[in-house]
Amino acid sequence: MSLLKVNNIHKAFGTNEVLKGINIEVEKGDVVSVLGPSGSGKTTLLRCINFLENADEGELTFDGKTYPFSKISHAEISDVRKRTGFVFQNYNLFANKTVLHNVTLGLTSARHIPMAQAEAKARDMLQKVGMLEQINMYPSQLSGGQQQRVAIARALATDPAILYFDEPTSALDPQLTAEVLEVMKKLADDGMTMIVVTHELGFARDVSTKVVFMADGVIVEEGDAKTFFNDPKQPRTKEFLRLTNS
């Protein structure tokens, strides 16, 4: 049974229809890379799946339970989010809090976990992403890559069933990008289920179990990474790969 299934999701902003009936299925342990040109609807899809945007139509099935996007309650959204993690493009760390407190805050305030337990969990996750030595530093003292690794530790601390990444390296230079991608690759090797909106074709090729290519609010092509990159079927996919590899 799928861990997550999105059926016929639609989303419009005014007269601009951004998602035009998207279907995605994710099995436990999958790493799904979502590729596509700017404006294709990738980020909107991810935000709707995690209820950061309100989808107009469709339904989400998560761990065997189905939720219509147009009728889901706040309590149900909260229940689903407790089992997911979201890593944003621009880190979204609290500037006035240390690395440790950025990771513990969601555990203590939203989940009411005792501070000692939250700090132990935070230390484990910061160790996992190579940021334990910076535990008492503030975001302004960190590089972009370090901030993103803290954001990943924060998402991991809640023990999510699935992690969503929205262009996690797009704000980083190549060296810092490599740091973050290495952490994500280790997570994939450990069996973490992930949906990754990305422009990093090397990561998509080497790490993904599945690649989804979007354009103009629809899925143009999808398949396993090897087939997608070595034998794309659709002209739009071939053109995208040619342009991004040139």
C-alpha positions as CSV (number, residue, x, y, z in Angstrom):
1,M,0.0,0.0,0.0
2,S,1.2,3.5,-0.8
3,L,2.4,5.8,2.0
4,L,1.1,8.8,0.2
5,K,-1.2,9.2,-2.8
6,V,-2.4,12.4,-4.4
7,N,-5.4,12.1,-6.7
8,N,-6.6,14.8,-9.2
9,I,-5.3,17.8,-7.4
10,H,-6.2,21.2,-8.8
11,K,-5.2,24.6,-7.7
12,A,-5.8,28.1,-9.3
13,F,-4.8,31.5,-8.2
14,G,-7.5,33.7,-9.7
15,T,-7.7,32.8,-13.4
16,N,-4.3,31.2,-13.4
17,E,-4.7,27.4,-13.1
18,V,-1.4,26.2,-11.6
19,L,-2.2,22.5,-11.0
20,K,-4.5,20.8,-13.6
21,G,-5.2,17.4,-12.1
22,I,-2.0,16.0,-10.7
23,N,-1.7,12.3,-9.6
24,I,1.3,11.1,-7.6
25,E,1.9,7.9,-5.7
26,V,4.7,7.5,-3.2
27,E,5.7,4.2,-1.6
28,K,7.5,3.9,1.7
29,G,11.3,4.4,1.1
30,D,10.8,6.2,-2.2
31,V,12.8,9.3,-3.1
32,V,10.7,11.2,-5.7
33,S,12.4,14.1,-7.5
34,V,10.0,16.6,-9.1
35,L,11.6,18.4,-12.0
36,G,10.4,21.1,-14.3
37,P,10.8,24.6,-15.6
38,S,10.0,27.7,-13.5
39,G,6.3,28.2,-13.2
40,S,5.4,24.5,-13.8
41,G,3.6,24.1,-10.5
42,K,6.2,22.1,-8.6
43,T,6.3,24.2,-5.4
44,T,2.6,24.7,-5.4
45,L,2.1,21.0,-5.6
46,L,4.4,20.4,-2.6
47,R,2.7,23.2,-0.6
48,C,-0.7,21.9,-1.3
49,I,0.3,18.4,-0.2
50,N,1.4,19.8,3.1
51,F,-1.6,22.1,3.3
52,L,0.5,25.3,3.2
53,E,-1.8,26.2,0.2
54,N,-5.5,25.2,0.0
55,A,-6.0,23.0,-3.1
56,D,-9.3,23.5,-4.9
57,E,-10.0,19.9,-5.8
58,G,-8.7,16.4,-5.3
59,E,-7.8,14.2,-2.4
60,L,-4.8,13.0,-0.4
61,T,-4.5,9.5,0.9
62,F,-1.9,9.3,3.7
63,D,-1.0,6.1,5.4
64,G,-4.3,4.5,4.4
65,K,-6.6,7.4,5.3
66,T,-8.1,9.6,2.6
67,Y,-8.7,13.4,3.0
68,P,-10.6,15.5,0.4
69,F,-8.6,18.7,0.0
70,S,-11.7,20.9,-0.1
71,K,-13.2,19.4,3.1
72,I,-10.2,18.6,5.4
73,S,-10.5,19.9,8.9
74,H,-7.9,21.8,10.9
75,A,-7.6,18.9,13.2
76,E,-7.0,16.5,10.3
77,I,-4.4,18.8,8.8
78,S,-2.6,18.9,12.2
79,D,-2.7,15.1,12.4
80,V,-1.1,14.7,8.9
81,R,1.5,17.4,9.5
82,K,2.6,15.7,12.7
83,R,3.9,12.9,10.5
84,T,5.6,15.0,7.9
85,G,8.5,17.3,7.7
86,F,9.0,20.3,5.4
87,V,12.4,21.8,4.4
88,F,12.0,25.2,2.8
89,Q,14.2,26.9,0.2
90,N,15.2,29.7,2.5
91,Y,15.7,27.7,5.7
92,N,13.0,29.5,7.8
93,L,15.1,29.4,11.0
94,F,14.5,31.8,13.9
95,A,17.2,34.4,13.8
96,N,17.0,35.1,17.5
97,K,17.4,31.4,18.6
98,T,20.4,29.2,18.7
99,V,20.8,26.1,16.5
100,L,19.7,23.9,19.4
101,H,16.6,26.0,20.2
102,N,15.7,26.1,16.5
103,V,15.5,22.3,16.6
104,T,13.8,21.9,20.0
105,L,11.2,24.6,19.7
106,G,8.7,22.6,17.6
107,L,9.2,19.6,19.9
108,T,8.5,21.5,23.1
109,S,5.9,24.0,22.0
110,A,3.8,22.0,19.5
111,R,4.3,18.5,20.8
112,H,4.8,19.3,24.5
113,I,7.9,17.1,24.8
114,P,10.0,17.8,28.0
115,M,13.0,20.0,27.3
116,A,15.6,17.4,28.3
117,Q,14.1,14.9,25.9
118,A,13.8,17.5,23.2
119,E,17.4,18.5,23.6
120,A,18.6,14.9,23.5
121,K,16.6,14.4,20.2
122,A,17.9,17.6,18.8
123,R,21.5,16.7,19.5
124,D,21.0,13.3,17.8
125,M,19.6,15.0,14.7
126,L,22.3,17.7,14.6
127,Q,24.9,15.0,14.8
128,K,23.2,13.2,11.9
129,V,23.6,16.3,9.7
130,G,27.1,17.2,10.9
131,M,26.0,20.3,12.9
132,L,26.5,19.3,16.5
133,E,29.6,21.5,17.0
134,Q,27.6,24.6,16.0
135,I,24.8,23.9,18.6
136,N,25.1,27.2,20.4
137,M,25.6,29.4,17.4
138,Y,22.9,31.6,15.8
139,P,21.8,31.4,12.1
140,S,23.6,34.7,11.2
141,Q,26.9,32.9,12.2
142,L,26.3,30.0,9.8
143,S,26.7,29.6,6.1
144,G,23.7,28.9,4.0
145,G,24.6,25.3,3.7
146,Q,24.9,25.0,7.5
147,Q,21.5,26.7,8.0
148,Q,19.9,24.3,5.6
149,R,21.4,21.4,7.5
150,V,19.9,22.7,10.7
151,A,16.6,23.0,8.9
152,I,16.8,19.4,7.9
153,A,17.7,18.4,11.5
154,R,14.6,20.3,12.7
155,A,12.4,18.4,10.2
156,L,14.0,15.1,11.2
157,A,13.5,15.7,14.9
158,T,9.7,15.1,14.6
159,D,10.3,11.5,13.3
160,P,8.4,12.2,10.1
161,A,7.1,9.4,7.9
162,I,7.9,11.5,4.8
163,L,10.1,14.6,4.2
164,Y,9.2,17.3,1.7
165,F,12.0,19.4,0.2
166,D,11.3,22.6,-1.7
167,E,14.3,23.5,-3.8
168,P,16.6,23.0,-0.8
169,T,19.8,24.0,-2.6
170,S,18.6,26.8,-4.9
171,A,19.9,29.6,-2.6
172,L,23.4,28.0,-2.2
173,D,26.7,28.1,-4.1
174,P,28.1,24.8,-5.5
175,Q,30.3,23.9,-2.5
176,L,27.4,24.4,0.0
177,T,25.0,22.7,-2.3
178,A,27.2,19.6,-2.2
179,E,27.1,19.6,1.7
180,V,23.3,19.6,1.7
181,L,22.9,17.0,-1.1
182,E,25.3,14.7,0.8
183,V,23.1,14.8,3.9
184,M,20.0,14.1,1.7
185,K,21.7,11.2,0.0
186,K,22.5,9.7,3.5
187,L,18.9,10.1,4.4
188,A,17.8,8.3,1.3
189,D,20.3,5.5,2.0
190,D,18.8,5.2,5.5
191,G,15.4,4.6,3.9
192,M,13.8,8.0,4.5
193,T,10.8,8.6,2.2
194,M,11.2,12.0,0.4
195,I,9.6,14.2,-2.2
196,V,12.2,16.6,-3.5
197,V,11.4,19.6,-5.7
198,T,14.8,20.3,-7.2
199,H,16.8,21.5,-10.2
200,E,19.8,19.3,-9.2
201,L,19.7,16.7,-12.0
202,G,22.7,14.8,-10.6
203,F,20.8,14.2,-7.4
204,A,17.7,13.2,-9.2
205,R,19.6,10.8,-11.4
206,D,21.7,9.2,-8.7
207,V,19.4,9.1,-5.7
208,S,15.8,9.1,-6.9
209,T,13.7,6.0,-7.1
210,K,11.3,7.9,-9.2
211,V,11.4,11.2,-11.3
212,V,8.3,13.3,-12.1
213,F,8.6,16.0,-14.8
214,M,6.1,18.8,-14.7
215,A,5.3,21.6,-17.1
216,D,2.3,24.0,-17.3
217,G,0.6,22.4,-14.3
218,V,0.5,18.8,-15.6
219,I,2.8,15.8,-15.3
220,V,4.5,15.4,-18.7
221,E,6.4,12.2,-17.9
222,E,7.4,10.1,-14.9
223,G,9.3,6.9,-14.3
224,D,12.3,5.4,-12.6
225,A,15.4,7.6,-12.7
226,K,17.4,5.4,-15.1
227,T,14.7,5.3,-17.7
228,F,13.8,8.9,-17.3
229,F,17.3,10.2,-17.9
230,N,18.5,7.6,-20.4
231,D,15.3,7.0,-22.5
232,P,12.8,9.9,-22.1
233,K,9.7,9.5,-24.2
234,Q,8.1,12.9,-24.4
235,P,9.5,15.7,-26.6
236,R,9.0,18.2,-23.8
237,T,11.1,16.0,-21.5
238,K,13.9,15.6,-24.1
239,E,14.0,19.4,-24.6
240,F,14.1,20.1,-20.9
241,L,17.0,17.7,-20.4
242,R,18.9,19.0,-23.4
243,L,18.6,22.6,-22.1
244,T,19.5,21.8,-18.5
245,N,22.5,19.7,-19.5
246,S,23.9,22.2,-22.1
